[in-house]
Amino acid sequence: MMAQNTAQKTNGMRRYETEKKAIGKNVFICPPMPVTIVGTCLNNRPPNFLTVGWVTRANVNPPMIAIGINKSNASADGITMHKTFSVNFPGTDLIEETDYCGLVSGKYKDKSRLFDIFYGELKNAPMIQNCPITLECQLTETIDLPTNYLFIGEIKGAYANENCFTGGKPDVTEINPLLLSMPDNSYWQVGEFLGRACKIGRSLKA
């Protein structure tokens, strides 16, 4: 099924003649999204780490983050058990380790040996020293979905490498985060700077 848009220009807004194609309901977000490594603890096991792409900020104050994890993963058990977890943002230099953490299960493999680990305020939220940005989170809500749990956690602490700042603010080019696009399952890195958010569109307010 095709839906066609008519080319026009209204109130200074650009309109292009283009066709839309129906692609079904199971749609992944095509633009690259940040890849993270979620850290958890399990009883009598080393800290566990899982590659997670479904991550988003969920609230401003208090700051909260939401992560989607399949129910079969050991990390889901760890978060449910201890009510804490970490979210680590690897740089492109950790592409191999990051990919590996999504290939093997913490139920059978010790993935903690890949990283230098540290802790903040939460004792069961292991963080990765090798990642330029790390967050420790306290679980506030679990949403039970058909295949996944959506874990929402309050960010209790955030840590960053000193060399990732420019002018006192985190610099995405220095962080050089690892990005993921779907459904092609490909890794990317940050590209060209286009403009400042909340500023570039102000001319249209007139």
N, C-alpha and C positions, 0 to 999 in steps of 0.2 A: 504494500500500500504506500502510495507516494502523496505527500502534501506539498503543494507549490506555493511559494511566497511571491508576491508581485513587487517588482522593483518600483520604488518611489522615494521621494525625499520630503519629509514632513517636519516642520519646525526645526530645520537645520540638522535633523537626524538622518544618517545615511541608511538606506535600505537597499538590499541587494536581491536580485532575482536568483533564487536558489531552490533546490528541491530537498525535502526531508524524506528519509527512508525509515520506515518502521523496523526496529531492530529487536523487538521482543522486550520482555520485562526484566530479564536477568542481566542488567546493564552494569558494567564496571565504570568507574570514573577514568576516562582515558588520559587526561593530563597527568604528568608525573606527580606523585605524592611522596612525602617523606617516609623513608623506611626506618623503623625503630627496632630496638632489641629490648624486650620486656624481661625484667629480672624478678625472680620469685624464689622463695625457699620452700622446700619440702622436708618433712621429718626424716632425719637420719640420711639425708642425701646432701651432696654439695649444692651450692646455689645453681639455679637453673636459668637458662636464657633462651628466649624464643623470638624469632624474627616476626614482626607484626607490621603490616602495612595499613591496617584499618585503624587509624588514630586521628583524633581531632580534639581541639579545645571545646569544652562543653559549657563553661560558665566563667564569668568575669570575676565576680567577688562573692564568695571566695573562689580563687582560680581552680577550675576542675578540668580534667581531661578524661576522654572516653576511649576505650580500646575494645575491639571486637576479637574474641578468641574462640576457636572451635572447642566444643565441650570435651572432645577426646584428648586434648592436649594436657600434659602434666602441669603446665603453667596455670591452667584454669583451676586445677586442684589446689595449687599453692596459694593463689589469690583468695580462693574460698576459705582456705584453712587459716591463713594469717591476717587477712583483711588489709594487706599491704602489697605494693609492687613498685617497681621502678620502670621508668621509660627512658631509654638511652638512645641518643641520636648519633649514629656512627657517621664518620666522614667517608669519603670515597676510598681512603686507604684501607678501610676495613671491609671492603666488598667481599672478599673470600670468606672471612670469618662470619660475616652477616648472613651470607647465603647458606653457609653450613648450618647455622643455628636454626634455619627453617627446614632443613633436610632430615635431621635426625631428632629423635625423641629424647627428652630428658629422663624418661622412664628407664632408658637403657644406656645412655651415653652421658659422660661427665663433660659438659660444655664449659664449665667454669675455668678449666685449664687454659682456655684460649685468651683469657683477659686478666688484667690487674683489677682487683675488686676492692671497693671501699664502701663504707656505710655512713649515713648521716644520722638523723634523729630516729629513724625507723629501723629497728634491728633486723627485720625480715624483708627489707627492700634493697637487695644487693645492687650496687651501681658499678658501671664500667669506667675505670679510670681512662681507658684508651679512647673513649668517646668525648668529643668536644663539649657536648651539652648533655646533662643528665638530670632527671627529675625523680624525686621520691614521693610516693602517693599513698594516701590513706583511703581505703575503699569506703565509699559512701552509699553506693547503690549497685545492685546487680539486676540486670534485665534479662530474663530467661527467654531467648528466641529459639526457633525451631532447631537450628544447628549450632548456633553460637551463644555465648554469654556476652552481653555488653556490660563491661565493668566501668563504672564511673568513679573516679578517685579525686580527692582533693589534693592539690599539689602542696606538700608540706615543706619542700626544700628544692631549690634548683641550683645547679653547680655548672660552671663553665671554665674552660681553659682561658687564661689571661690573654693569650695571643689571638683570641677570637673576637676581640672588641676593637672598634674604631670609634673614636669620639665618645667613649663611654657606653656605647650601645653594641649589642651583638652584631657582627658583620657576617652576612650569609656567605660572602665570597671567602672569608677566612675559615668559617665553619666547614664549607664545602660539603653539605649534607648529601648522603646517598639518596637518590630518588628512584621511585618505581612507577612504571606505567603498566596498565592492564587494559585489555586482556592479553596483550602480547608478552607480558611478564618480562620486561626489560628494565635494566638499570640505566640511570642517567645522572648527570650532574648539572648544577646551576649554570644557566646560559646568560644571555644578554640582559642588561638592565634596561627597563622600559619606562619607568617613571615612578613617582611617589603615590602610594595608595592614599585615598581621601583627599587628593589634591588635583590629580590629572583630569578628573571629571567636573571640576568646579565651573569651567567655562559654560557647561550646558545648563547650569542653574539659572543663568540669565534668561 
